[in-house]
Amino acid sequence: MREPMIIVASVILSVTLSTTAAAAAHPAPRPASTDCRTVEKDVSTLMETRTTSPNISAAKLLFQVGHMKCLEGYDDDANKNYAAVKKLLNSDQQRVPGSSPKP
């Protein structure tokens, strides 16, 4: 009689702990101040007009990362990427992601 009670109690405890751990591993996205889809449209239009920019490849990469974050519901992070895209496209100097300027 004791063994089945111990097994049932351990199963209930395991299920409770696993659902709690799963909920903690994936926090809910925060509400954004600006909808990323509207910002994405503006940035997409800017990218279409700045096709000759020396930073277009880096901008496309950041745009894709922002698009994925927007789809996942992380609007604030997506908007940060879109702001970086705008900065890259409005800059005249070529910027390579991950490099620092030389003095």
HUMO-V387904 format. One record per pair of residues at least 12 apart in sequence whose ideal C-beta (glycine too) atoms are under 10 Angstrom apart, sorted by the first residue. I is the first residue (numbers start at 1). GAP is how many residues later the second one is. D is the distance in Angstrom with one decimal. If there is no record, write none. Layout:
i=[I/I]
gap=[GAP/GAP]
d=[D/D]
This chain:
i=[28/29/29/29/29/29/29/29/30/30/30/30/30/31/31/31/32/32/32/32/32/32/32/32/33/33/33/34/34/34/34/34/35/35/35/35/36/36/36/36/36/36/36/36/36/36/36/36/36/36/36/37/37/37/37/37/38/39/39/39/39/39/39/39/39/39/39/40/40/40/40/40/40/40/40/40/40/42/42/43/43/43/43/43/43/43/43/43/43/43/43/43/43/44/44/44/44/46/46/46/46/46/46/46/47/47/47/47/47/47/47/49/50/50/50/50/50/51/53/53/53/53/53/53/54/54/54/54/54/54/54/55/55/55/55/55/55/55/55/55/55/55/55/56/56/56/56/57/57/57/57/58/58/58/58/58/58/58/58/58/59/59/59/59/59/59/59/59/59/60/60/61/61/61/61/62/62/62/62/62/62/62/62/62/62/62/63/63/63/63/63/63/63/64/64/65/65/65/65/65/65/65/66/66/66/66/66/66/66/66/67/67/68/69/69/70/84]
gap=[45/40/43/44/45/46/47/48/43/44/45/46/47/42/44/45/38/41/42/43/44/45/46/47/42/43/46/41/42/44/45/48/35/40/43/44/30/31/33/34/35/37/38/39/40/41/42/43/44/45/46/30/33/34/38/41/41/27/31/36/39/40/42/43/44/46/47/23/26/27/30/35/38/39/41/42/45/40/44/16/19/20/23/24/35/36/38/39/40/41/42/43/46/19/23/38/41/13/17/36/39/40/43/44/12/13/16/38/39/41/42/40/35/36/38/39/40/38/35/36/37/38/39/41/34/35/37/38/39/40/41/30/32/33/34/35/36/37/38/39/40/41/42/29/32/33/38/31/37/39/40/26/27/30/31/36/37/38/39/40/23/25/26/27/28/29/30/32/36/25/28/20/24/27/36/18/19/20/21/22/23/24/25/26/27/35/15/18/19/21/22/25/26/17/21/12/13/15/16/17/19/20/12/13/14/15/16/17/18/19/14/15/13/12/13/12/13]
d=[8.3/9.2/7.2/4.0/5.1/7.3/8.4/8.7/9.1/8.0/8.1/6.4/9.5/9.6/7.6/8.8/9.3/8.9/8.2/2.9/5.0/9.0/8.0/6.7/8.1/7.3/8.0/7.2/8.7/9.7/5.9/9.6/8.9/6.5/9.7/8.9/7.3/8.6/7.5/3.9/9.0/9.1/8.2/4.2/8.2/8.7/4.0/5.6/9.9/9.1/7.2/9.8/6.6/9.7/8.5/9.0/9.7/8.4/8.5/8.6/7.5/5.4/9.6/4.8/8.2/9.7/9.1/8.0/7.0/6.5/6.1/10.0/7.3/8.9/9.7/6.4/9.7/7.9/8.3/8.5/9.3/6.3/7.6/9.5/9.9/9.6/8.9/4.6/8.7/9.8/5.2/6.3/8.3/7.5/9.2/9.4/9.4/8.7/9.7/9.4/7.6/6.4/5.7/8.3/6.2/7.1/6.5/7.2/9.5/9.9/6.7/8.7/9.9/9.8/9.2/4.6/8.2/9.9/7.5/5.3/8.7/8.2/8.6/8.7/9.3/9.9/8.7/8.0/7.6/3.9/8.4/8.9/9.1/4.2/6.3/9.2/6.3/9.2/8.3/5.9/5.6/8.9/9.5/10.0/8.4/7.5/9.9/9.7/9.8/9.7/9.6/8.9/8.6/5.7/9.5/8.5/6.4/7.1/5.3/9.8/10.0/8.3/4.7/8.6/9.2/4.6/5.3/9.8/9.5/8.4/9.7/9.5/9.1/9.7/7.3/9.5/5.0/7.9/9.5/5.2/4.9/9.8/9.5/7.0/10.0/7.9/9.8/7.2/7.3/9.3/5.2/9.6/9.7/8.9/9.9/8.8/8.3/9.9/5.3/9.8/9.3/9.5/4.4/7.6/7.8/3.2/5.0/9.1/8.2/6.9/8.4/9.1/9.2/6.6/9.6/8.6/9.3]
